[in-house]
Amino acid sequence: MKKSVMATAMILAVASSTGAFAKAATGTITSVDKNGDSITLSDGQTFTLPEGIEAETLKVGEKVSVTYITKAGKLSVSSIHQAK
């Protein structure tokens, strides 16, 4: 039990120091930048899309839920799906 608590504490300490916690946002896509592989939501946040998520598959006006991390000052998408 003590070892698992210590291991969990160490993982949380490392993750928090690197800022690697995933965050989520939901909104309507207001623009899709196919050349820059990014989208902008109705709240003004711009997200960079990774390899495997193509900007061409997303449409302006579509409501989406985005899971992302902040990487080098940019919001980098880890997953995106249509919101209800």
trRosetta pair geometry for C-beta under 8 A, 3 or more apart (Angstrom, degrees):
i j d omega theta_ij theta_ji phi_ij phi_ji
1 4 6.1 -58 -151 35 30 106
1 5 6.5 28 153 -16 65 108
2 5 5.8 -58 -150 37 32 111
2 6 6.2 30 154 -18 67 108
3 6 5.7 -56 -147 39 31 111
3 7 6.2 32 155 -21 66 107
4 7 5.6 -50 -143 37 32 113
4 8 6.3 35 156 -20 64 105
5 8 5.8 -54 -148 37 29 111
5 9 6.4 31 153 -20 63 107
6 9 5.7 -55 -148 36 31 113
6 10 6.4 30 154 -19 65 106
7 10 5.8 -55 -149 35 31 110
7 11 6.4 31 154 -19 65 106
8 11 5.8 -54 -147 35 31 111
8 12 6.3 28 156 -16 65 108
9 12 5.9 -57 -147 39 29 110
9 13 6.3 31 154 -22 64 108
10 13 5.6 -54 -147 35 31 113
10 14 6.4 27 157 -15 65 106
11 14 6.0 -58 -149 39 29 107
11 15 6.1 26 156 -16 65 112
12 15 5.8 -57 -140 41 29 110
12 16 6.0 25 163 -17 65 110
13 16 6.2 -58 -143 38 24 106
13 17 6.4 21 158 -18 61 110
14 17 6.0 -61 -149 36 28 109
14 18 6.6 10 159 -5 64 111
15 18 6.2 -69 -149 44 28 99
15 20 4.9 -98 -153 59 75 107
15 21 6.3 88 155 -61 109 77
16 19 7.5 36 -170 -74 34 38
16 21 7.2 21 -97 -34 60 114
19 69 7.6 127 128 -175 81 97
19 70 6.0 -54 147 69 124 104
20 69 6.2 -6 -152 -145 50 138
21 69 7.3 155 81 -119 31 93
22 67 5.3 14 175 179 123 99
22 68 6.8 144 -155 72 76 22
22 69 5.5 -64 -101 -68 60 86
22 78 6.1 -67 -122 29 122 146
23 67 7.4 165 82 -154 35 56
23 68 5.9 -31 64 68 82 75
23 69 7.2 129 14 -97 81 40
23 70 7.7 29 12 -26 125 89
24 65 6.5 -4 -170 -177 107 94
24 66 6.8 156 -154 83 57 51
24 67 5.3 -27 -97 -99 81 66
24 68 7.6 138 -98 20 31 73
25 41 6.4 -160 136 12 126 169
25 43 7.3 -118 -168 38 124 138
25 45 6.3 -72 -168 67 170 155
25 47 7.9 -166 54 -61 135 133
25 65 7.5 169 88 -154 41 52
25 66 5.0 -12 61 59 88 101
25 68 6.9 -12 12 17 106 118
26 63 7.3 27 178 177 90 90
26 64 7.1 -160 -142 100 59 42
26 65 4.7 -20 -98 -102 90 74
26 66 7.4 176 -82 17 38 71
26 83 5.1 100 -149 -100 110 158
27 41 3.5 82 86 -178 136 123
27 42 4.6 -152 -178 32 112 91
27 43 5.4 -112 -99 -4 154 96
27 45 7.6 132 25 43 154 106
27 63 7.1 -128 135 -143 21 69
27 64 7.1 -16 65 58 53 72
27 66 7.9 -31 31 7 87 112
28 41 6.6 119 63 -160 36 74
28 42 4.4 46 53 -35 87 123
28 61 6.4 -17 -175 -149 110 28
28 62 7.0 157 -151 80 67 30
28 63 5.1 -40 -92 -92 73 69
28 64 7.7 119 -115 15 27 72
29 32 6.3 26 170 -59 129 91
29 39 5.3 -55 -133 -172 107 122
29 40 7.2 103 -157 72 62 48
29 41 6.3 -57 -97 -104 43 57
29 42 7.8 -50 -25 -36 6 77
29 58 5.9 169 -103 163 168 111
29 59 6.7 134 72 93 139 38
29 60 5.5 -125 111 -118 97 38
29 61 6.7 -36 66 23 85 25
29 62 5.1 13 21 55 119 81
29 63 7.9 -148 -2 -82 75 22
29 64 6.2 45 -42 6 100 119
30 40 5.3 -56 62 100 94 95
30 41 6.6 87 4 178 93 16
30 42 5.4 125 -43 -85 114 55
30 60 6.4 30 -165 -144 19 94
31 39 6.9 167 89 -156 55 54
31 40 4.5 19 49 40 96 111
31 60 6.4 13 -95 -100 30 110
32 38 8.0 173 -156 93 44 45
32 39 5.4 -15 -107 -107 65 84
32 55 5.2 145 -180 -179 102 100
32 58 5.4 170 -109 93 131 102
32 59 7.2 -59 -29 -120 145 18
32 60 6.1 -121 -7 -54 100 80
33 36 4.0 -8 131 47 128 105
33 37 7.1 -45 97 21 87 15
33 38 4.6 7 52 58 116 84
33 39 7.2 -159 20 -77 76 34
33 40 7.7 65 -16 -17 102 94
33 55 6.6 -85 80 -145 43 155
34 37 7.4 23 -168 -74 29 47
34 55 4.5 -174 -109 96 57 132
34 56 6.1 57 -123 -67 116 74
36 48 7.8 -89 149 -119 89 81
37 48 6.5 49 106 -163 90 70
37 49 4.5 -118 168 57 88 98
37 55 5.4 -146 -126 -36 50 119
38 46 5.5 31 164 176 128 98
38 47 6.1 169 -156 85 81 43
38 48 5.0 -41 -97 -101 99 49
38 49 6.1 -167 -91 -2 36 84
38 55 7.2 -3 29 -96 23 128
39 46 7.2 178 91 -150 36 60
39 47 5.5 -10 59 57 82 94
39 49 6.8 68 -8 -47 93 110
39 55 6.8 175 -58 -129 89 92
39 58 5.9 -54 -86 117 138 156
39 64 8.0 20 124 47 158 151
40 44 6.9 -23 -173 -155 106 27
40 45 7.0 168 -150 87 63 38
40 46 4.6 -29 -95 -96 84 78
40 47 7.7 167 -88 15 35 70
41 44 7.3 -35 76 27 70 21
41 45 5.2 2 41 58 106 88
41 46 8.0 -165 12 -81 69 33
41 47 7.3 44 -20 -7 101 111
41 64 7.6 -120 -103 59 109 99
41 66 7.4 -124 -57 2 136 137
45 75 6.1 18 177 15 107 167
46 75 6.8 148 89 44 50 115
47 66 5.8 -106 -81 -173 171 156
47 68 5.8 -113 -133 -93 118 149
47 75 4.7 -72 -108 107 69 109
47 76 7.3 136 -166 -113 78 12
47 77 4.9 74 162 -52 121 100
48 74 5.2 27 -7 154 130 128
48 75 6.6 152 12 82 78 56
48 76 5.1 -29 67 -106 104 64
48 77 6.6 -154 83 4 48 84
49 53 4.6 -125 -169 93 107 107
49 54 7.5 122 141 -114 147 8
49 55 5.8 180 27 -65 155 81
49 77 5.3 -10 -110 39 52 132
49 80 7.7 -48 -116 -6 97 142
50 53 5.8 67 58 24 68 105
50 76 6.6 64 -58 -179 98 97
50 77 6.1 -137 -4 75 87 81
50 78 7.3 36 -4 -106 138 39
53 57 7.5 -110 -172 49 60 125
53 77 6.2 -79 65 102 161 132
53 80 6.1 93 -149 28 144 116
54 57 4.9 91 77 -6 92 102
54 58 8.0 -176 101 -4 57 85
55 58 5.9 -66 -161 36 46 107
58 62 6.2 -137 -166 51 72 143
58 64 7.3 -18 -137 -56 114 151
58 80 7.5 -18 -88 128 128 146
59 62 4.7 99 67 -27 82 119
62 82 6.6 -80 179 -117 107 90
63 82 6.9 71 82 -165 68 69
63 83 4.5 -88 134 62 95 103
63 84 7.8 -121 101 19 127 4
64 80 5.5 6 178 -173 130 98
64 81 6.7 155 -153 83 82 27
64 82 6.0 -63 -104 -109 67 36
64 83 5.5 139 -152 -10 9 96
65 80 7.2 167 84 -150 49 52
65 81 5.7 -14 56 63 93 78
65 82 7.7 27 14 111 82 13
65 83 4.4 116 -35 -78 88 100
66 77 5.6 -77 -160 -120 106 101
66 79 7.5 167 -154 90 45 52
66 80 5.0 -7 -107 -105 73 88
67 77 7.3 91 73 -159 52 64
67 78 5.0 -60 106 64 96 97
67 79 4.5 19 43 51 113 90
67 80 7.4 -148 25 -68 67 47
68 75 5.0 31 155 179 148 88
68 76 5.9 153 -160 76 92 39
68 77 5.1 -50 -95 -98 96 42
68 78 6.1 166 -105 4 34 81
69 75 7.8 164 84 -152 27 52
69 76 5.6 -23 65 63 76 96
69 78 6.2 57 -7 -36 94 118
70 73 7.0 5 179 -118 98 13
70 74 7.1 158 -155 75 60 30
70 75 6.0 -35 -99 -96 67 56
70 76 7.3 135 -122 15 16 85
71 74 5.9 -34 70 64 71 83
71 76 4.4 -4 23 -1 121 137
77 80 5.5 -12 -168 -42 134 109
